[in-house]
Amino acid sequence: MRLTLDSTTLRRLFVTDLRAFQAYRNDPVVAEFQSWDQMDDDRASGFLHHSATVTPLMRPDNWTQIAVADTETDALLGDMGLHLSADGSEAELGITLAHAAQKHGHATRAVAMAVGFLFDATAITGITAWADIRNMASCRLMQRAGFTQNGVEVTDGVTEAVFVLKRQDG
Ligand SMILES: CC(C)(COP(=O)(O)OP(=O)(O)OC[C@H]1O[C@@H](n2cnc3c(N)ncnc32)[C@H](O)[C@@H]1OP(=O)(O)O)[C@@H](O)C(=O)NCCC(=O)NCCS
């Protein structure tokens, strides 16, 4: 898979992304609203190897993790998680960018490409994204990407806005 929109590319994650991946995954500012566990290098290598080789990319009841990369250099800027529901009818997405890669429009372009990819490659009727209501950058991103807020959900004391985007072509 390789999708490009201006300076932003979506591609598979590679084991060679390890250093950049670990740098932003271990950045407390980037992790503030994320629930992931920190990975040591061995675990992160295994995760990247799995992401690089798993086929098919979108499997029901599974997360697919892909890279957000710089189109010119192919350097890793961040990653995106795409989930297909068990019955294949709904997708979920989440995105993380390294601090230095934020505020250049990469996330907006990455989400636009992912939305096109998900509606083209699967039979989903809609995509959902959750954003901690304190995470204003994430809430603004989903609104810019055309998602509509559909209430909030509270899980383990964290209030998240639920953003949804329905398939337009019937
Ligand atoms: C959520 C997240 C991906 C949003 O990233 P982002 O950098 O705000 O979004 P974009 O890359 O699309 O950049 C758009 C921002 O850059 C600004 N910008 C500057 N130059 C720009 C350009 N050339 N093109 C587009 N936007 C530009 C926009 O005005 C916008 O800023 P605003 O939100 O203050 O209005 C990022 O904050 C992040 O990775 N956070 C940590 C992980 C996380 O919490 N993820 C969400 C949970 S799933």
The ligand as an SDF file (V2000), in Angstrom:
LIG
                    3D

 48 50  0  0  0  0  0  0  0  0999 V2000
   -4.1350   14.5620   16.8450 C   0  0  0  0  0  0  0  0  0  0  0  0
   -2.9820   15.0520   15.9880 C   0  0  0  0  0  0  0  0  0  0  0  0
   -2.5850   13.9650   14.9890 C   0  0  0  0  0  0  0  0  0  0  0  0
   -3.4230   16.3020   15.2270 C   0  0  0  0  0  0  0  0  0  0  0  0
   -2.3130   16.8030   14.5180 O   0  0  0  0  0  0  0  0  0  0  0  0
   -2.2650   18.3020   13.9440 P   0  0  0  0  0  0  0  0  0  0  0  0
   -0.8500   18.6020   13.6590 O   0  0  0  0  0  0  0  0  0  0  0  0
   -3.0150   19.2130   14.8490 O   0  0  0  0  0  0  0  0  0  0  0  0
   -3.0960   18.2170   12.5830 O   0  0  0  0  0  0  0  0  0  0  0  0
   -2.5520   18.5060   11.1090 P   0  0  0  0  0  0  0  0  0  0  0  0
   -1.2830   17.7860   10.8900 O   0  0  0  0  0  0  0  0  0  0  0  0
   -3.6590   18.2170   10.1870 O   0  0  0  0  0  0  0  0  0  0  0  0
   -2.2310   20.0600   11.1300 O   0  0  0  0  0  0  0  0  0  0  0  0
   -3.3170   20.9790   11.1650 C   0  0  0  0  0  0  0  0  0  0  0  0
   -2.9230   22.1300   12.0580 C   0  0  0  0  0  0  0  0  0  0  0  0
   -1.7550   22.7400   11.5370 O   0  0  0  0  0  0  0  0  0  0  0  0
   -2.0600   24.0610   11.0650 C   0  0  0  0  0  0  0  0  0  0  0  0
   -1.2750   24.2170    9.8400 N   0  0  0  0  0  0  0  0  0  0  0  0
   -0.1330   24.9060    9.7500 C   0  0  0  0  0  0  0  0  0  0  0  0
    0.3670   24.8230    8.5180 N   0  0  0  0  0  0  0  0  0  0  0  0
   -0.4860   24.0670    7.7920 C   0  0  0  0  0  0  0  0  0  0  0  0
   -0.5060   23.6340    6.4510 C   0  0  0  0  0  0  0  0  0  0  0  0
    0.4610   23.9540    5.5870 N   0  0  0  0  0  0  0  0  0  0  0  0
   -1.5340   22.8600    6.0360 N   0  0  0  0  0  0  0  0  0  0  0  0
   -2.5200   22.5280    6.8970 C   0  0  0  0  0  0  0  0  0  0  0  0
   -2.5380   22.9090    8.1910 N   0  0  0  0  0  0  0  0  0  0  0  0
   -1.5290   23.6690    8.6350 C   0  0  0  0  0  0  0  0  0  0  0  0
   -3.5800   24.0980   10.9380 C   0  0  0  0  0  0  0  0  0  0  0  0
   -4.0920   25.3930   11.0950 O   0  0  0  0  0  0  0  0  0  0  0  0
   -3.9940   23.2040   12.0800 C   0  0  0  0  0  0  0  0  0  0  0  0
   -3.8440   23.8600   13.3140 O   0  0  0  0  0  0  0  0  0  0  0  0
   -5.0820   24.0020   14.3510 P   0  0  0  0  0  0  0  0  0  0  0  0
   -5.5890   22.6270   14.6960 O   0  0  0  0  0  0  0  0  0  0  0  0
   -4.4710   24.6990   15.4990 O   0  0  0  0  0  0  0  0  0  0  0  0
   -6.1200   24.7930   13.6150 O   0  0  0  0  0  0  0  0  0  0  0  0
   -1.7440   15.4250   16.8660 C   0  0  0  0  0  0  0  0  0  0  0  0
   -2.1270   16.4300   17.7650 O   0  0  0  0  0  0  0  0  0  0  0  0
   -1.1730   14.2370   17.6330 C   0  0  0  0  0  0  0  0  0  0  0  0
   -0.4880   13.3940   17.0630 O   0  0  0  0  0  0  0  0  0  0  0  0
   -1.4040   14.1840   18.9540 N   0  0  0  0  0  0  0  0  0  0  0  0
   -0.8360   13.1360   19.7910 C   0  0  0  0  0  0  0  0  0  0  0  0
   -1.5360   11.8110   19.5730 C   0  0  0  0  0  0  0  0  0  0  0  0
   -3.0200   11.9230   19.8330 C   0  0  0  0  0  0  0  0  0  0  0  0
   -3.4410   12.4220   20.8800 O   0  0  0  0  0  0  0  0  0  0  0  0
   -3.8130   11.4440   18.8690 N   0  0  0  0  0  0  0  0  0  0  0  0
   -5.2640   11.4930   18.9530 C   0  0  0  0  0  0  0  0  0  0  0  0
   -5.8450   10.2690   19.5300 C   0  0  0  0  0  0  0  0  0  0  0  0
   -6.3280    9.1280   18.2580 S   0  0  0  0  0  0  0  0  0  0  0  0
  1  2  1  0
  2  3  1  0
  2  4  1  0
  2 36  1  0
  4  5  1  0
  5  6  1  0
  6  7  2  0
  6  8  1  0
  6  9  1  0
  9 10  1  0
 10 11  2  0
 10 12  1  0
 10 13  1  0
 13 14  1  0
 14 15  1  0
 15 16  1  0
 15 30  1  0
 16 17  1  0
 17 18  1  0
 17 28  1  0
 18 19  1  0
 18 27  1  0
 19 20  2  0
 20 21  1  0
 21 22  1  0
 21 27  2  0
 22 23  1  0
 22 24  2  0
 24 25  1  0
 25 26  2  0
 26 27  1  0
 28 29  1  0
 28 30  1  0
 30 31  1  0
 31 32  1  0
 32 33  2  0
 32 34  1  0
 32 35  1  0
 36 37  1  0
 36 38  1  0
 38 39  2  0
 38 40  1  0
 40 41  1  0
 41 42  1  0
 42 43  1  0
 43 44  2  0
 43 45  1  0
 45 46  1  0
 46 47  1  0
 47 48  1  0
M  END
$$$$
